[in-house]
């Protein structure tokens, strides 16, 4: 049986204005926020546990990328 996962869909601007809420939903409630731009689904915010399980299921590893220097 497939488990159902709660998913929110919001415009990027709305997520930007309420980022703390979207992070809280991902972190504490395992809920996903799908961000849209001009009606198109373009990005997703998921909790770390889900992300790590997805990487493991795909057989992929995380590689941290160095920060870019700040531009003036």
C-alpha positions as CSV (number, residue, x, y, z in Angstrom):
1,X,0.0,0.0,0.0
2,X,1.3,3.5,-0.9
3,X,1.6,5.9,2.0
4,X,0.0,9.3,1.4
5,X,2.1,12.4,2.0
6,X,0.6,15.8,2.7
7,X,1.6,18.4,0.1
8,X,1.1,22.1,0.0
9,X,1.4,24.0,-3.3
10,X,2.2,27.7,-3.1
11,X,3.6,30.5,-5.3
12,X,7.3,31.2,-4.6
13,X,6.5,34.7,-3.4
14,X,4.1,33.3,-0.9
15,X,6.6,30.8,0.4
16,X,9.2,33.5,0.6
17,X,6.9,35.6,2.7
18,X,6.1,32.7,5.1
19,X,9.3,30.6,4.8
20,X,9.4,29.8,8.6
21,X,5.9,28.2,8.2
22,X,7.0,26.1,5.3
23,X,10.1,25.0,7.1
24,X,8.1,24.1,10.2
25,X,5.6,22.0,8.2
26,X,8.6,20.1,6.6
27,X,10.5,19.7,9.8
28,X,7.9,18.9,12.4
29,X,4.9,17.5,10.4
30,X,6.7,15.8,7.4
31,X,4.7,17.9,5.0
32,X,6.0,18.9,1.6
33,X,5.7,22.4,0.0
34,X,5.7,22.5,-3.8
35,X,6.6,26.0,-5.1
36,X,5.1,27.3,-8.3
37,X,6.1,30.0,-10.7
38,X,3.5,31.1,-13.3
39,X,1.5,28.1,-12.4
40,X,4.3,25.6,-13.1
41,X,5.7,23.4,-10.3
42,X,9.4,24.4,-10.1
43,X,10.8,23.4,-6.7
44,X,10.0,21.5,-3.5
45,X,10.8,21.9,0.2
46,X,10.9,18.6,2.1
47,X,12.0,17.6,5.5
48,X,15.6,16.3,6.0
49,X,14.4,12.8,7.0
50,X,12.5,12.5,3.7
51,X,15.4,13.8,1.7
52,X,17.9,11.4,3.3
53,X,15.5,8.5,2.7
54,X,15.1,9.6,-1.0
55,X,18.9,9.7,-1.5
56,X,19.3,6.3,0.0
57,X,16.5,4.8,-2.1
58,X,18.1,6.4,-5.2
59,X,21.6,5.1,-4.2
60,X,22.9,8.7,-4.2
61,X,25.2,10.5,-1.7
62,X,25.2,14.1,-0.6
63,X,28.3,16.2,-1.6
64,X,28.5,19.6,0.1
65,X,29.4,22.4,-2.3
66,X,31.6,25.2,-1.0
67,X,30.0,28.5,-0.5
68,X,30.5,31.1,-3.2
69,X,32.2,34.3,-2.0
70,X,29.8,37.1,-1.3
71,X,29.5,39.6,-4.2
72,X,29.3,43.3,-3.6
